[in-house]
Each structure stands twice: as structure tokens, then as C-alpha cells.
Amino acid sequence: MEDTTSQFAVSLHNLKQKLGDREINAGNIITIIQLAMETVELTKVKGKAQKDLAIKLVRQLVVDAPVSDDKEKLLLDMIDQDILSNTIELIVKATKGELDINMAVGVAQNCCLAFLKR
């Protein structure tokens, strides 16, 4: 079994291949997390560790991306404020048919409000 460091490195490489020359920005961060989830799904990692790996991959992409400090801070704040984590949970619930759409609207509103209050 691969150790976590090599699993991360392989996953990061695969994710970068999927991304190609796409810019990393707030406008496409949900697409980035989708691609990260698809990448992680192909690994042997399961459960909560999948979500953690996907978020770690996105964080590394943000840190490595050629973006301004302000944009990097915004993206890292989105990660640190659990917006990506909550988005992943929402996607997983939707794929399992566990999504109550009224609850989803509330989560989305709360995520957006968190950034408007800054």
C-alpha cells in the first residue's frame, strides 16, 4: 500500500494533468474541487480521508498557482472557512440521494453570507 506522501504526490500530479492550463480562481474553485474529488475517487482512500485529501490537493494547487497574494488569501480563506468542505459534503449527499433541497439552499446562503460579512 502506498504511503500518504506518495499518494498525495501521485494525486496532485493527476489533478494537475486534468486541470491543464486552467487558471485557479474563485470563479472556478467549485470546478477545481470537482476535479479533485474525481481524482481522489480513483485512489484507495475512502471515507473522510477522501474529503481531506481533496481539500489538501486544492490547497496545494492554490499555493502553487501564479495568483496575486490577495487572490491566494481569498481562496485559502474559502478553504479555511470550510466552504470547500461543506461543498464536498453537499455533493456527496446529492450523489447518495440524501439532499433536502431546502437545507442545501440554507447552506449555500450561509457560505455566501460568510464572505459578504468580511
C-alpha positions as CSV (number, residue, x, y, z in Angstrom):
1,M,0.0,0.0,0.0
2,E,1.3,3.4,-0.9
3,D,2.1,5.8,1.9
4,T,0.2,9.1,2.3
5,T,3.0,11.2,0.9
6,S,3.3,9.3,-2.3
7,Q,-0.4,9.0,-2.6
8,F,-0.7,12.8,-2.3
9,A,2.1,13.3,-4.9
10,V,0.5,11.0,-7.4
11,S,-2.9,12.5,-6.9
12,L,-1.5,16.0,-7.2
13,H,0.2,15.1,-10.5
14,N,-3.0,13.5,-11.8
15,L,-5.1,16.5,-10.8
16,K,-2.7,18.9,-12.5
17,Q,-3.0,16.8,-15.6
18,K,-6.8,17.1,-15.5
19,L,-6.6,20.9,-15.0
20,G,-4.3,21.5,-17.9
21,D,-3.7,25.3,-18.2
22,R,-6.9,26.3,-16.3
23,E,-6.4,29.3,-14.1
24,I,-7.1,28.8,-10.4
25,N,-9.5,31.5,-9.2
26,A,-12.6,32.0,-7.0
27,G,-14.8,31.7,-10.1
28,N,-13.8,28.2,-10.9
29,I,-12.9,26.8,-7.5
30,I,-16.0,24.6,-7.4
31,T,-14.9,23.0,-10.7
32,I,-11.4,22.6,-9.2
33,I,-12.9,20.8,-6.2
34,Q,-15.0,18.6,-8.5
35,L,-11.8,17.6,-10.4
36,A,-10.0,17.0,-7.1
37,M,-12.9,14.7,-5.9
38,E,-12.8,12.8,-9.2
39,T,-9.0,12.4,-8.8
40,V,-9.4,11.2,-5.2
41,E,-12.2,8.8,-6.1
42,L,-9.6,6.8,-8.2
43,T,-7.4,6.2,-5.2
44,K,-7.7,3.6,-2.5
45,V,-8.5,6.4,0.0
46,K,-12.1,6.1,1.4
47,G,-14.5,8.0,3.7
48,K,-13.5,11.2,5.4
49,A,-9.9,10.7,4.2
50,Q,-11.2,11.3,0.7
51,K,-12.5,14.7,1.5
52,D,-9.4,15.6,3.5
53,L,-7.2,14.6,0.5
54,A,-9.3,16.5,-2.0
55,I,-9.1,19.7,0.2
56,K,-5.3,19.2,0.7
57,L,-4.9,18.9,-3.1
58,V,-6.9,22.1,-3.8
59,R,-4.9,23.9,-1.1
60,Q,-1.6,22.9,-2.7
61,L,-2.9,24.0,-6.1
62,V,-3.8,27.4,-4.7
63,V,-0.4,27.8,-3.0
64,D,1.4,26.8,-6.3
65,A,-0.8,28.9,-8.6
66,P,0.6,32.1,-10.1
67,V,-2.0,34.4,-8.5
68,S,-1.8,37.6,-6.5
69,D,-1.4,37.4,-2.8
70,D,-4.9,38.9,-2.4
71,K,-6.5,36.2,-4.6
72,E,-4.5,33.5,-2.9
73,K,-5.7,34.7,0.5
74,L,-9.3,34.7,-0.6
75,L,-9.0,31.1,-1.9
76,L,-7.2,29.9,1.2
77,D,-9.9,31.6,3.3
78,M,-12.5,29.7,1.4
79,I,-10.7,26.5,2.3
80,D,-10.1,27.5,6.0
81,Q,-13.7,28.7,6.5
82,D,-14.8,25.1,5.5
83,I,-16.6,26.3,2.3
84,L,-15.0,23.7,0.2
85,S,-15.5,21.0,2.9
86,N,-19.2,21.9,3.1
87,T,-19.5,21.9,-0.7
88,I,-18.0,18.4,-0.8
89,E,-20.5,17.2,1.8
90,L,-23.3,18.7,-0.2
91,I,-22.1,17.0,-3.4
92,V,-21.7,13.6,-1.6
93,K,-25.2,13.9,-0.1
94,A,-26.7,14.7,-3.5
95,T,-25.0,11.7,-5.1
96,K,-26.4,9.5,-2.4
97,G,-29.9,10.9,-2.8
98,E,-29.8,12.4,0.8
99,L,-30.2,16.0,-0.3
100,D,-33.1,18.1,1.2
101,I,-33.1,21.0,-1.3
102,N,-34.3,23.5,1.3
103,M,-31.4,22.6,3.5
104,A,-29.0,23.0,0.6
105,V,-30.2,26.5,-0.1
106,G,-29.6,27.4,3.5
107,V,-26.1,26.1,3.5
108,A,-25.3,27.9,0.2
109,Q,-26.7,31.2,1.6
110,N,-24.7,30.8,4.8
111,C,-21.5,30.2,2.8
112,C,-22.1,33.3,0.7
113,L,-23.0,35.4,3.7
114,A,-19.8,34.5,5.4
115,F,-17.8,36.2,2.7
116,L,-20.1,39.2,2.4
117,K,-19.6,40.0,6.1
118,R,-15.7,40.2,5.6
